[in-house]
Amino acid sequence: MVATSEFILCEIKNNVLVLTINRPDKLNALNRQTIEELHETLAEAENQNDIKAVILTGSGQKAFVAGADIAEFSNYSVSEGKQLSSSGHFKIFNFIENFSKPIIAAVNGFALGGGLELAMACHLRVVSDNAKMGLPEVSLGLIPGYGGTQRLAQLVGKGKAFEMIVTADMITAADAYKWGLANYITTQEELLNKCFEITAKIASKSPTAIKTAIKVINAGYNNSLNGFEVEIEEFGKSFGTKDFKEGVSAFLEKRKANFTGE
């Protein structure tokens, strides 16, 4: 059973795990403990078959995650800074990107620095109309260190990524949608409802196929892999799954499929 921790609130609803980063007094800034708790919670959820998708959001109405907790690393050395980035990539950002179940970022306000990097690591982003997004690290003499330089360019293109990173400007929800950073915009009141609308579609589909689709899409952005070759291999493997047999049988019999994730 996935349990609530000090900074991560957990709720399972309609086979969806809703994770709320709960540091409202710090605008849900990511400190070391929050990253640890988020990693542990997701690692636990990965093996729970009843969880079909994850919604990740922030507590309160001001911020999704307003960034990393700057006070925590203000006196770090070069080696400590490198370790901070490396550990974060492994425990959260790459972990979320390669998670076997779709993770939707419900961006309810500010998503800045590490907060925007967290949202970009998720598979989809639904943003409230009051959301503001940006990577302000150059204002601190830093660069994004949790994958922001790479994922932002993948999502919005190289030119816009350069502009956002070197100016440190925030963009609105409307701009995020225009540039492909957001899948949907909605009101803050309807934000989670929109996410649940998406997860309801996900929950009715084959978990094995969805897990494979995530793996193959990500392979196309991995320079050490050939995405087309991975697709061919994984497409072939799909024919050996129970979900494939069930999906085809349901289609031919004109009934709703009952996928087991096997």
ChimeraX attribute file (.defattr): number of C-alpha atoms within 10 A of each C-alpha:
attribute: neighborCount
match mode: 1-to-1
recipient: residues
	/A:1	8
	/A:2	16
	/A:3	12
	/A:4	14
	/A:5	15
	/A:6	11
	/A:7	21
	/A:8	23
	/A:9	19
	/A:10	17
	/A:11	14
	/A:12	16
	/A:13	10
	/A:14	13
	/A:15	16
	/A:16	21
	/A:17	21
	/A:18	22
	/A:19	23
	/A:20	22
	/A:21	28
	/A:22	22
	/A:23	20
	/A:24	18
	/A:25	9
	/A:26	15
	/A:27	24
	/A:28	28
	/A:29	26
	/A:30	25
	/A:31	18
	/A:32	15
	/A:33	12
	/A:34	19
	/A:35	20
	/A:36	16
	/A:37	19
	/A:38	23
	/A:39	19
	/A:40	16
	/A:41	20
	/A:42	19
	/A:43	16
	/A:44	13
	/A:45	21
	/A:46	16
	/A:47	10
	/A:48	11
	/A:49	11
	/A:50	16
	/A:51	18
	/A:52	26
	/A:53	26
	/A:54	25
	/A:55	24
	/A:56	24
	/A:57	26
	/A:58	29
	/A:59	22
	/A:60	17
	/A:61	17
	/A:62	19
	/A:63	27
	/A:64	35
	/A:65	32
	/A:66	25
	/A:67	26
	/A:68	21
	/A:69	16
	/A:70	12
	/A:71	8
	/A:72	11
	/A:73	14
	/A:74	9
	/A:75	10
	/A:76	12
	/A:77	10
	/A:78	9
	/A:79	8
	/A:80	12
	/A:81	15
	/A:82	13
	/A:83	13
	/A:84	16
	/A:85	14
	/A:86	14
	/A:87	16
	/A:88	21
	/A:89	18
	/A:90	13
	/A:91	18
	/A:92	22
	/A:93	24
	/A:94	16
	/A:95	17
	/A:96	24
	/A:97	21
	/A:98	20
	/A:99	23
	/A:100	20
	/A:101	22
	/A:102	22
	/A:103	25
	/A:104	25
	/A:105	27
	/A:106	28
	/A:107	33
	/A:108	28
	/A:109	27
	/A:110	27
	/A:111	30
	/A:112	25
	/A:113	26
	/A:114	27
	/A:115	27
	/A:116	27
	/A:117	26
	/A:118	25
	/A:119	30
	/A:120	26
	/A:121	27
	/A:122	23
	/A:123	17
	/A:124	20
	/A:125	24
	/A:126	25
	/A:127	35
	/A:128	26
	/A:129	18
	/A:130	19
	/A:131	25
	/A:132	26
	/A:133	29
	/A:134	26
	/A:135	28
	/A:136	22
	/A:137	19
	/A:138	13
	/A:139	12
	/A:140	8
	/A:141	7
	/A:142	9
	/A:143	16
	/A:144	18
	/A:145	19
	/A:146	26
	/A:147	20
	/A:148	24
	/A:149	17
	/A:150	16
	/A:151	17
	/A:152	24
	/A:153	15
	/A:154	15
	/A:155	15
	/A:156	19
	/A:157	13
	/A:158	13
	/A:159	9
	/A:160	13
	/A:161	20
	/A:162	15
	/A:163	11
	/A:164	19
	/A:165	22
	/A:166	14
	/A:167	15
	/A:168	18
	/A:169	13
	/A:170	19
	/A:171	14
	/A:172	18
	/A:173	24
	/A:174	18
	/A:175	14
	/A:176	22
	/A:177	17
	/A:178	12
	/A:179	14
	/A:180	15
	/A:181	24
	/A:182	23
	/A:183	15
	/A:184	20
	/A:185	22
	/A:186	19
	/A:187	14
	/A:188	18
	/A:189	11
	/A:190	12
	/A:191	20
	/A:192	23
	/A:193	12
	/A:194	18
	/A:195	23
	/A:196	20
	/A:197	10
	/A:198	15
	/A:199	21
	/A:200	16
	/A:201	9
	/A:202	17
	/A:203	18
	/A:204	13
	/A:205	18
	/A:206	22
	/A:207	23
	/A:208	19
	/A:209	18
	/A:210	18
	/A:211	16
	/A:212	20
	/A:213	16
	/A:214	17
	/A:215	19
	/A:216	23
	/A:217	15
	/A:218	14
	/A:219	19
	/A:220	16
	/A:221	14
	/A:222	11
	/A:223	8
	/A:224	8
	/A:225	13
	/A:226	13
	/A:227	18
	/A:228	13
	/A:229	13
	/A:230	17
	/A:231	18
	/A:232	11
	/A:233	12
	/A:234	16
	/A:235	15
	/A:236	10
	/A:237	12
	/A:238	15
	/A:239	11
	/A:240	11
	/A:241	13
	/A:242	15
	/A:243	22
	/A:244	20
	/A:245	14
	/A:246	17
	/A:247	18
	/A:248	12
	/A:249	14
	/A:250	15
	/A:251	11
	/A:252	9
	/A:253	10
	/A:254	9
	/A:255	10
	/A:256	12
	/A:257	19
	/A:258	13
	/A:259	19
	/A:260	14
	/A:261	18
	/A:262	12
